[in-house]
């Protein structure tokens, strides 16, 4: 006797795709509740003959079950957690791209170090600027590249702006034009930059190859080397990078022979400079204000103080006393007009005694040339 097999209708979970028996209320895999099913009892009054239901005894039972169900597994739907995760990854990727572009165009762009450099100069942080970009001068020549020189805001550059860094098609160099004002006058200078390796393997590193350093030209007497610039004492013989003859001044009011002067060139950052003589009780000079350091020369013309005049007269008097005290007919370095004579018999006088009838008085004292003259000193033999 052939017994018919029990036909089972299978359903698939629309949430996870698991196979479940018909009539199951909840998915045995994920627990999702199924909708109410209207299932026809497979054991009907007129069952299908076993031979028709299973024409081949070799057909696996599982294959027959799938055939009887005649259902195709539905596509698995994405759950909420997966959607949120994918969205979060997408947002993070966009943020990373935005951060990368921002850093590339600001912190790691050539504009970044350039802005930091010119800001340091505008704020009077000259030592910091020199650390950022080497001024390319010897240490002694950095005497005016110090913060004290720019401590007064009125001495510093104003309204500083830098154009976007661009690549010169002819030279291939990266250049920015920096504009600024000094004492109300506009100036500009080109600053050259170049790549300097990588940072964090992906960002370009940049360096400035042309520092924003100018030259302050100071003309002083040949006998003088110490001056003061914006309150800083400077020895020009050490701080200068060049020395030449002082050119004639274009100032008609300056009555001085520049042949007795020399000109020193000292590195400075652009700004306003007050140049005068170093503090001394013997000389004084009017401070010279100079802002266009590339075109103009600061002429420091010292004048003798009363203390210097008194000191010179005192030395002259001492010298006269030494000459008067001598009993020699001709005393070296005394230069008396009537102090050297012989008789007609060519016999030289000896044991000469002299005295002066007046004290020396200064006629002229020229600090620039380092010379002086007195009125005639009358001597009696």
PyMOL commands that set and color helices and strands:
alter all, ss='L'
color gray80, all
select helices_A, chain A and resi 50-53+61-69+80-105+110-122+126-132+139-142+147-150+153-155+236-239+258-260+306-325
alter helices_A, ss='H'
color red, helices_A
select strands_A, chain A and resi 10-12+19-21+158-162+166-167+174-182+185-199+203-208+213-221+226-229+232-235+242-245+261-269+273-277+283-284+288-290+297-299+303-304+355-356+362-366+371-374+379-380
alter strands_A, ss='S'
color yellow, strands_A
deselect
rebuild
show_as cartoon
